[in-house]
């Protein structure tokens, strides 16, 4: 074999060896595993779930390549949450993402080591013992909270602007659920400022829905407020049907009711809140500690009005209110 040929063979062999060693030296892509838990059904918050995963994609996470999302839904049955969370803890997920106060409580009881990101824990998380403070949560929980109760006064003002002559407001809520009770307290505190009487319509479970609406009729409620805590968020279609039988104007805290045919809603921009939760997950996966990540409050809010629903009930919405609306469904 000629010397030139030998040299060429040696060079090619070295190139192949170096390339092979370099390939083996490349660290394998880490596969992150996220546990995702909601009290509701998978479809109930589909747009929020998609906003969350879309933001993760923007941050460089692709399902099947470097991310696995283990999603669990309790379908409105709170008693299922402990088992669902325990299953995810057993899988040793890198982060738990939880929606709602009850789900957050369940996750906190299940683990003190796995980072937990709240999407919309309601009520006061400090008072409830979930975190030490908003600025320095401590422990393994951080995220974005729900401040729906604080918006109760604004919702009453909007109802009064839409229907100036109302005097009796029915408030639909699940009994003994802390966020719902807090929301009712805020509504009652604001009621005298706008000159209305609030009638609580409390329920133990979904089987009490019909009875609650009958009570609204008996109490001569002129408008309703529906706070979407507990099982109410999982029974939107049924609530919309019952509202149609009463033909009463309703203010919802969740825009998803309005998309299904409800009249109006005012509350946090839920898609923005879900995207911000994904940013928390990204920071945690990159090594930051939940204890050092300040809990955030919502900063974007939206008034949504369904004109089709108004027309179906023979209602005329004031132009001034429509001008304030962030979205109008026509």
C-alpha positions, 0 to 999 in steps of 0.5 A, spaced: 500 500 500 502 506 498 504 511 503 499 516 501 494 511 501 496 509 508 496 516 511 489 517 508 486 511 511 489 513 518 486 520 517 479 517 515 480 513 521 481 518 526 476 523 523 471 517 524 474 516 531 473 523 533 466 524 531 464 517 534 467 520 541 464 527 540 457 524 539 458 519 545 460 525 549 454 529 547 449 529 553 442 526 552 436 531 552 433 531 559 426 529 559 422 533 564 416 530 567 410 535 569 404 533 573 398 537 571 392 536 576 385 540 575 379 539 579 374 540 573 374 535 566 379 536 561 374 540 556 372 545 562 378 549 561 381 547 554 383 554 552 387 555 559 390 548 558 392 550 551 395 557 553 399 553 558 402 548 553 403 553 548 407 558 553 412 552 554 413 550 547 415 558 546 420 557 552 423 551 548 419 545 551 416 540 546 412 534 548 415 527 546 422 530 545 424 534 552 417 534 556 412 529 558 405 532 561 402 527 566 395 530 566 390 528 571 382 531 572 378 529 577 371 531 573 369 535 579 369 530 584 374 533 589 374 526 593 379 523 587 384 529 588 388 525 593 389 519 589 391 523 583 396 527 586 399 521 590 400 517 583 404 523 580 408 524 586 409 516 585 412 518 578 417 523 581 415 528 577 419 534 576 414 539 578 406 539 580 402 544 576 395 545 580 389 549 579 384 551 585 385 552 592 382 545 594 387 542 589 393 546 592 391 543 599 391 536 596 398 537 593 401 540 599 399 535 603 402 530 599 409 532 598 414 537 601 419 536 596 416 536 589 416 544 587 408 546 586 406 551 581 399 554 583 395 556 576 389 559 580 389 558 587 383 562 590 382 566 597 388 568 601 394 563 600 398 566 606 392 565 611 390 558 608 397 556 610 399 554 603 405 559 603 409 564 608 408 570 604 407 573 597 414 576 596 417 569 599 413 564 599 417 559 602 416 551 602 415 548 595 409 552 593 409 558 588 405 561 582 399 565 580 393 566 585 386 568 583 383 574 586 376 573 584 373 575 591 376 582 590 373 583 584 366 582 587 364 590 588 366 591 580 362 586 578 356 589 582 357 596 579 357 593 572 351 589 574 348 596 576 350 599 570 347 594 566 340 594 570 340 600 574 333 598 577 335 592 580 335 591 588 335 583 589 341 579 587 342 572 588 349 569 589 350 562 587 355 558 590 358 551 593 357 551 601 363 551 605 368 552 600 372 557 602 373 561 596 366 561 595 364 563 602 370 569 601 367 571 595 360 572 598 363 576 603 366 581 599 359 581 595 355 582 601 360 588 603 359 591 597 352 591 596 350 596 600 354 601 596 350 600 590 344 599 593 342 592 592 340 586 597 344 579 596 341 573 597 346 567 598 344 560 594 348 555 597 349 548 595 352 542 598 353 539 591 350 538 583 344 535 586 342 541 589 342 546 583 335 545 581 333 547 588 338 553 588 334 556 582 327 555 585 330 559 591 332 564 586 325 564 583 322 564 590 326 570 593 324 574 587 332 575 585 332 580 579 339 578 577 344 572 579 352 572 580 355 565 579 362 564 582 365 558 579 368 554 585 368 547 586 363 543 582 360 549 579 365 550 574 364 542 572 357 543 571 357 549 566 352 547 561 347 545 566 347 552 569 346 555 563 340 551 561 337 553 568 339 560 567 335 560 561 329 557 564 329 563 569 331 568 564 335 572 569 341 576 567 347 573 570 354 575 571 359 570 571 366 570 574 369 565 568 368 567 561 367 560 559 360 560 561 359 566 557 362 562 551 357 557 552 351 562 552 352 566 558 350 573 558 356 577 561 363 575 565 368 579 569 374 577 571 382 575 570 384 574 564 385 566 564 389 565 558 394 570 561 394 567 568 396 560 565 401 562 561 405 566 567 404 559 570 408 556 565 413 561 566 414 559 573 415 552 571 420 554 566 424 557 572 423 551 576 426 546 571 432 551 570 434 550 577 430 556 581 427 554 588 419 555 589 421 558 596 424 564 592 419 565 587 414 571 589 407 569 588 404 573 583 397 576 582 393 577 576 394 583 572 390 583 566 382 583 567 376 582 562 369 584 561 366 579 556 358 580 554 354 576 549 350 580 545 346 574 542 344 571 549 342 579 551 337 579 545 335 572 546 332 574 553 330 581 550 335 585 554 338 591 551 345 592 554 347 600 555 352 602 550 357 605 555 357 598 558 359 595 551 364 600 550 368 598 556 367 591 554 374 587 552 370 582 548 363 582 545 360 576 542 355 578 537 
